């Protein structure tokens, strides 16, 4: 019984310490853990990769599911025989995201190499459709 009571006290002490640490971190009063420069750089690159991937996924969705509003607008301009105002195409915006991601993350990373392979595949496919 004494052993169980001492174990309960130790567990309660650990719980209180964790609660104090969590509260301090939540309120911004805790000291920031210093990380090695290499790890800091890796975390920054991981965050940039995540951000660019999310943007490219969103732009791919726009490319695959065009906006009905934009289609209606284009048809209205055609019916009224007006020129459609220039706007970037979804595929161009996706390509721009890939280029910007490559410049920010680094052109020698496997992530950017994958974008290059994807671009090259689309380029070869496009060239097979178009006769020069």
C-alpha positions in Angstrom: 0.0 0.0 0.0 2.9 2.4 0.8 4.5 1.5 -2.6 1.3 2.3 -4.4 0.9 5.6 -2.5 4.5 6.7 -3.3 3.9 5.8 -7.0 0.8 7.8 -7.0 2.6 10.8 -5.6 5.4 10.5 -8.2 2.8 10.3 -11.0 1.0 13.3 -9.6 4.2 15.3 -9.5 5.0 14.4 -13.1 1.5 15.4 -14.1 1.8 18.8 -12.4 5.2 19.4 -13.9 3.8 18.7 -17.4 0.8 20.9 -16.8 3.0 23.8 -15.7 5.3 23.3 -18.7 2.3 23.2 -21.1 0.8 26.3 -19.5 4.0 28.2 -19.8 4.4 27.2 -23.5 0.8 28.1 -24.2 1.2 31.5 -22.7 4.5 32.1 -24.4 6.4 32.4 -21.1 8.5 29.2 -21.6 12.0 29.3 -22.8 12.3 28.3 -26.4 14.2 25.1 -26.9 17.4 25.8 -28.8 17.8 23.6 -31.8 20.9 22.7 -33.9 21.2 24.9 -37.0 20.9 21.9 -39.3 17.7 20.9 -37.7 16.4 24.5 -37.8 17.1 24.6 -41.5 15.4 21.2 -42.0 12.3 22.4 -40.2 12.2 25.6 -42.3 12.4 23.5 -45.5 9.7 21.1 -44.2 7.4 24.0 -43.5 8.0 25.5 -47.0 7.4 22.1 -48.6 4.2 21.8 -46.7 3.0 25.2 -47.7 3.9 24.8 -51.4 2.4 21.4 -51.5 -0.9 22.7 -50.1 -0.9 25.5 -52.7 -0.2 23.1 -55.5 -3.0 20.7 -54.4 -5.4 23.6 -54.3 -4.4 24.8 -57.7 -4.6 21.2 -59.1 -8.2 21.0 -57.8 -9.0 24.3 -59.6 -7.4 22.9 -62.8 -9.4 19.7 -62.6 -12.7 21.3 -61.5 -13.0 24.6 -63.4 -15.2 27.3 -61.9 -18.8 27.3 -63.2 -18.8 31.1 -62.7 -15.8 31.5 -64.9 -17.4 29.4 -67.6 -20.6 31.4 -67.5 -18.7 34.6 -67.7 -16.8 33.4 -70.8 -20.0 32.3 -72.5 -21.6 35.7 -71.7 -18.6 37.5 -73.3 -19.0 35.2 -76.3 -22.7 35.9 -76.7 -22.2 39.6 -76.4 -19.2 39.4 -78.7 -16.9 41.1 -76.3 -13.3 40.1 -75.8 -12.7 38.0 -72.7 -10.5 39.9 -70.2 -7.1 38.2 -69.9 -6.6 36.1 -66.8 -4.0 33.5 -66.0 -5.0 29.9 -66.8 -5.1 27.3 -64.0 -2.3 25.3 -65.6 -0.1 28.4 -65.8 -0.7 29.2 -62.2 0.1 25.6 -61.2 3.3 25.8 -63.2 4.2 29.1 -61.5 3.6 27.4 -58.1 6.0 24.6 -59.1 8.7 27.1 -60.3 8.4 29.2 -57.1 8.5 26.1 -54.9 11.7 25.1 -56.7 13.3 28.4 -56.2 12.4 28.5 -52.5 13.1 24.9 -51.5 16.2 24.4 -53.7 16.6 23.0 -57.2 18.7 20.0 -56.1 16.0 18.5 -53.8 14.1 15.3 -54.7 10.9 17.3 -54.2 11.8 19.7 -57.0 13.1 16.9 -59.2 9.7 15.3 -59.0 8.1 18.6 -60.2 10.6 18.6 -63.1 9.6 15.0 -64.1 5.9 15.9 -63.9 6.4 19.0 -66.0 8.5 17.1 -68.6 5.8 14.4 -68.8 3.2 17.0 -69.5 5.4 18.7 -72.1 6.1 15.5 -74.0 2.3 14.7 -74.0 1.5 18.2 -75.2 4.1 17.9 -78.0 2.5 14.6 -79.1 -0.8 16.4 -79.5 0.5 19.4 -81.5 2.0 19.1 -84.9 4.6 21.7 -85.6 
